[in-house]
Amino acid sequence: MSVAADSDLRPAAELRAQRFAPHEAGDNRTQDAELHRTALHEAGFAEVAEVWRHRSDAVRMAIR
Protein backbone atom coordinates (compact mmCIF):
# COMPACT_ATOMS: atom_id res chain seq x y z
CA MET A 1 0.00 0.00 0.00
CA SER A 2 1.30 3.47 -0.82
CA VAL A 3 1.53 6.27 1.73
CA ALA A 4 -0.96 8.37 -0.28
CA ALA A 5 -3.50 5.52 -0.10
CA ASP A 6 -3.39 5.43 3.71
CA SER A 7 -6.10 7.72 5.13
CA ASP A 8 -3.94 8.69 8.13
CA LEU A 9 -0.86 9.51 6.06
CA ARG A 10 -2.56 11.06 3.01
CA PRO A 11 -2.49 14.68 4.35
CA ALA A 12 1.26 14.47 5.00
CA ALA A 13 1.87 12.92 1.57
CA GLU A 14 -0.13 15.68 -0.13
CA LEU A 15 1.76 18.38 1.78
CA ARG A 16 5.10 16.83 0.80
CA ALA A 17 4.02 16.71 -2.84
CA GLN A 18 3.13 20.41 -2.75
CA ARG A 19 6.40 21.42 -1.13
CA PHE A 20 8.75 19.34 -3.23
CA ALA A 21 7.03 19.11 -6.63
CA PRO A 22 9.01 22.04 -8.12
CA HIS A 23 12.28 20.35 -7.09
CA GLU A 24 11.42 16.92 -8.45
CA ALA A 25 10.88 18.04 -12.05
CA GLY A 26 14.25 17.21 -13.59
CA ASP A 27 17.79 17.90 -12.50
CA ASN A 28 17.72 20.98 -10.27
CA ARG A 29 21.08 20.65 -8.53
CA THR A 30 22.26 24.10 -9.58
CA GLN A 31 18.89 25.68 -8.83
CA ASP A 32 18.74 23.96 -5.43
CA ALA A 33 22.25 25.11 -4.53
CA GLU A 34 21.37 28.70 -5.38
CA LEU A 35 18.04 28.42 -3.58
CA HIS A 36 19.76 27.29 -0.37
CA ARG A 37 22.52 29.90 -0.64
CA THR A 38 19.93 32.67 -1.07
CA ALA A 39 17.79 31.34 1.78
CA LEU A 40 20.78 31.28 4.13
CA HIS A 41 21.72 34.86 3.21
CA GLU A 42 18.10 35.97 3.72
CA ALA A 43 18.13 34.27 7.13
CA GLY A 44 20.99 36.53 8.17
CA PHE A 45 24.09 34.48 7.41
CA ALA A 46 26.90 36.68 6.09
CA GLU A 47 29.04 33.90 4.63
CA VAL A 48 27.80 30.77 2.85
CA ALA A 49 30.06 28.16 1.27
CA GLU A 50 29.73 24.67 -0.13
CA VAL A 51 32.28 22.61 1.80
CA TRP A 52 31.57 19.16 0.40
CA ARG A 53 29.83 17.65 -2.65
CA HIS A 54 29.35 14.16 -3.98
CA ARG A 55 27.17 14.06 -7.08
CA SER A 56 23.86 15.67 -6.08
CA ASP A 57 24.55 15.67 -2.32
CA ALA A 58 26.22 18.69 -0.77
CA VAL A 59 27.01 20.26 2.60
CA ARG A 60 26.93 24.01 3.06
CA MET A 61 28.50 25.99 5.86
CA ALA A 62 27.08 29.34 6.90
CA ILE A 63 28.46 31.92 9.33
CA ARG A 64 26.43 34.75 10.85
PyMOL commands that place a pseudoatom at each C-alpha (Angstrom):
pseudoatom trace, name=CA, resn=MET, resi=1, chain=A, elem=C, hetatm=0, pos=[0.000, 0.000, 0.000]
pseudoatom trace, name=CA, resn=SER, resi=2, chain=A, elem=C, hetatm=0, pos=[1.299, 3.470, -0.816]
pseudoatom trace, name=CA, resn=VAL, resi=3, chain=A, elem=C, hetatm=0, pos=[1.528, 6.274, 1.726]
pseudoatom trace, name=CA, resn=ALA, resi=4, chain=A, elem=C, hetatm=0, pos=[-0.957, 8.369, -0.278]
pseudoatom trace, name=CA, resn=ALA, resi=5, chain=A, elem=C, hetatm=0, pos=[-3.498, 5.519, -0.104]
pseudoatom trace, name=CA, resn=ASP, resi=6, chain=A, elem=C, hetatm=0, pos=[-3.393, 5.427, 3.713]
pseudoatom trace, name=CA, resn=SER, resi=7, chain=A, elem=C, hetatm=0, pos=[-6.100, 7.718, 5.130]
pseudoatom trace, name=CA, resn=ASP, resi=8, chain=A, elem=C, hetatm=0, pos=[-3.940, 8.690, 8.130]
pseudoatom trace, name=CA, resn=LEU, resi=9, chain=A, elem=C, hetatm=0, pos=[-0.857, 9.507, 6.058]
pseudoatom trace, name=CA, resn=ARG, resi=10, chain=A, elem=C, hetatm=0, pos=[-2.555, 11.060, 3.006]
pseudoatom trace, name=CA, resn=PRO, resi=11, chain=A, elem=C, hetatm=0, pos=[-2.492, 14.678, 4.345]
pseudoatom trace, name=CA, resn=ALA, resi=12, chain=A, elem=C, hetatm=0, pos=[1.255, 14.475, 5.000]
pseudoatom trace, name=CA, resn=ALA, resi=13, chain=A, elem=C, hetatm=0, pos=[1.874, 12.918, 1.568]
pseudoatom trace, name=CA, resn=GLU, resi=14, chain=A, elem=C, hetatm=0, pos=[-0.126, 15.684, -0.133]
pseudoatom trace, name=CA, resn=LEU, resi=15, chain=A, elem=C, hetatm=0, pos=[1.765, 18.384, 1.784]
pseudoatom trace, name=CA, resn=ARG, resi=16, chain=A, elem=C, hetatm=0, pos=[5.098, 16.827, 0.802]
pseudoatom trace, name=CA, resn=ALA, resi=17, chain=A, elem=C, hetatm=0, pos=[4.020, 16.710, -2.839]
pseudoatom trace, name=CA, resn=GLN, resi=18, chain=A, elem=C, hetatm=0, pos=[3.126, 20.414, -2.749]
pseudoatom trace, name=CA, resn=ARG, resi=19, chain=A, elem=C, hetatm=0, pos=[6.398, 21.421, -1.126]
pseudoatom trace, name=CA, resn=PHE, resi=20, chain=A, elem=C, hetatm=0, pos=[8.755, 19.344, -3.231]
pseudoatom trace, name=CA, resn=ALA, resi=21, chain=A, elem=C, hetatm=0, pos=[7.030, 19.111, -6.628]
pseudoatom trace, name=CA, resn=PRO, resi=22, chain=A, elem=C, hetatm=0, pos=[9.008, 22.041, -8.120]
pseudoatom trace, name=CA, resn=HIS, resi=23, chain=A, elem=C, hetatm=0, pos=[12.285, 20.353, -7.085]
pseudoatom trace, name=CA, resn=GLU, resi=24, chain=A, elem=C, hetatm=0, pos=[11.424, 16.923, -8.450]
pseudoatom trace, name=CA, resn=ALA, resi=25, chain=A, elem=C, hetatm=0, pos=[10.882, 18.045, -12.045]
pseudoatom trace, name=CA, resn=GLY, resi=26, chain=A, elem=C, hetatm=0, pos=[14.248, 17.206, -13.592]
pseudoatom trace, name=CA, resn=ASP, resi=27, chain=A, elem=C, hetatm=0, pos=[17.790, 17.898, -12.499]
pseudoatom trace, name=CA, resn=ASN, resi=28, chain=A, elem=C, hetatm=0, pos=[17.718, 20.982, -10.270]
pseudoatom trace, name=CA, resn=ARG, resi=29, chain=A, elem=C, hetatm=0, pos=[21.082, 20.655, -8.529]
pseudoatom trace, name=CA, resn=THR, resi=30, chain=A, elem=C, hetatm=0, pos=[22.263, 24.103, -9.584]
pseudoatom trace, name=CA, resn=GLN, resi=31, chain=A, elem=C, hetatm=0, pos=[18.893, 25.676, -8.825]
pseudoatom trace, name=CA, resn=ASP, resi=32, chain=A, elem=C, hetatm=0, pos=[18.742, 23.958, -5.427]
pseudoatom trace, name=CA, resn=ALA, resi=33, chain=A, elem=C, hetatm=0, pos=[22.245, 25.106, -4.535]
pseudoatom trace, name=CA, resn=GLU, resi=34, chain=A, elem=C, hetatm=0, pos=[21.370, 28.703, -5.385]
pseudoatom trace, name=CA, resn=LEU, resi=35, chain=A, elem=C, hetatm=0, pos=[18.041, 28.424, -3.579]
pseudoatom trace, name=CA, resn=HIS, resi=36, chain=A, elem=C, hetatm=0, pos=[19.755, 27.288, -0.369]
pseudoatom trace, name=CA, resn=ARG, resi=37, chain=A, elem=C, hetatm=0, pos=[22.520, 29.905, -0.639]
pseudoatom trace, name=CA, resn=THR, resi=38, chain=A, elem=C, hetatm=0, pos=[19.934, 32.667, -1.068]
pseudoatom trace, name=CA, resn=ALA, resi=39, chain=A, elem=C, hetatm=0, pos=[17.791, 31.337, 1.780]
pseudoatom trace, name=CA, resn=LEU, resi=40, chain=A, elem=C, hetatm=0, pos=[20.780, 31.284, 4.132]
pseudoatom trace, name=CA, resn=HIS, resi=41, chain=A, elem=C, hetatm=0, pos=[21.716, 34.865, 3.209]
pseudoatom trace, name=CA, resn=GLU, resi=42, chain=A, elem=C, hetatm=0, pos=[18.095, 35.968, 3.717]
pseudoatom trace, name=CA, resn=ALA, resi=43, chain=A, elem=C, hetatm=0, pos=[18.130, 34.266, 7.127]
pseudoatom trace, name=CA, resn=GLY, resi=44, chain=A, elem=C, hetatm=0, pos=[20.994, 36.529, 8.174]
pseudoatom trace, name=CA, resn=PHE, resi=45, chain=A, elem=C, hetatm=0, pos=[24.086, 34.481, 7.409]
pseudoatom trace, name=CA, resn=ALA, resi=46, chain=A, elem=C, hetatm=0, pos=[26.897, 36.681, 6.090]
pseudoatom trace, name=CA, resn=GLU, resi=47, chain=A, elem=C, hetatm=0, pos=[29.043, 33.901, 4.625]
pseudoatom trace, name=CA, resn=VAL, resi=48, chain=A, elem=C, hetatm=0, pos=[27.798, 30.774, 2.855]
pseudoatom trace, name=CA, resn=ALA, resi=49, chain=A, elem=C, hetatm=0, pos=[30.060, 28.165, 1.269]
pseudoatom trace, name=CA, resn=GLU, resi=50, chain=A, elem=C, hetatm=0, pos=[29.734, 24.670, -0.127]
pseudoatom trace, name=CA, resn=VAL, resi=51, chain=A, elem=C, hetatm=0, pos=[32.280, 22.611, 1.800]
pseudoatom trace, name=CA, resn=TRP, resi=52, chain=A, elem=C, hetatm=0, pos=[31.568, 19.155, 0.398]
pseudoatom trace, name=CA, resn=ARG, resi=53, chain=A, elem=C, hetatm=0, pos=[29.832, 17.655, -2.654]
pseudoatom trace, name=CA, resn=HIS, resi=54, chain=A, elem=C, hetatm=0, pos=[29.346, 14.155, -3.977]
pseudoatom trace, name=CA, resn=ARG, resi=55, chain=A, elem=C, hetatm=0, pos=[27.173, 14.063, -7.081]
pseudoatom trace, name=CA, resn=SER, resi=56, chain=A, elem=C, hetatm=0, pos=[23.861, 15.670, -6.080]
pseudoatom trace, name=CA, resn=ASP, resi=57, chain=A, elem=C, hetatm=0, pos=[24.552, 15.673, -2.322]
pseudoatom trace, name=CA, resn=ALA, resi=58, chain=A, elem=C, hetatm=0, pos=[26.217, 18.691, -0.766]
pseudoatom trace, name=CA, resn=VAL, resi=59, chain=A, elem=C, hetatm=0, pos=[27.011, 20.255, 2.599]
pseudoatom trace, name=CA, resn=ARG, resi=60, chain=A, elem=C, hetatm=0, pos=[26.927, 24.007, 3.059]
pseudoatom trace, name=CA, resn=MET, resi=61, chain=A, elem=C, hetatm=0, pos=[28.496, 25.986, 5.859]
pseudoatom trace, name=CA, resn=ALA, resi=62, chain=A, elem=C, hetatm=0, pos=[27.076, 29.337, 6.895]
pseudoatom trace, name=CA, resn=ILE, resi=63, chain=A, elem=C, hetatm=0, pos=[28.457, 31.923, 9.327]
pseudoatom trace, name=CA, resn=ARG, resi=64, chain=A, elem=C, hetatm=0, pos=[26.433, 34.746, 10.848]
for i in range(1, 64): cmd.bond("trace and resi %d" % i, "trace and resi %d" % (i + 1))
show_as sticks, trace
zoom trace
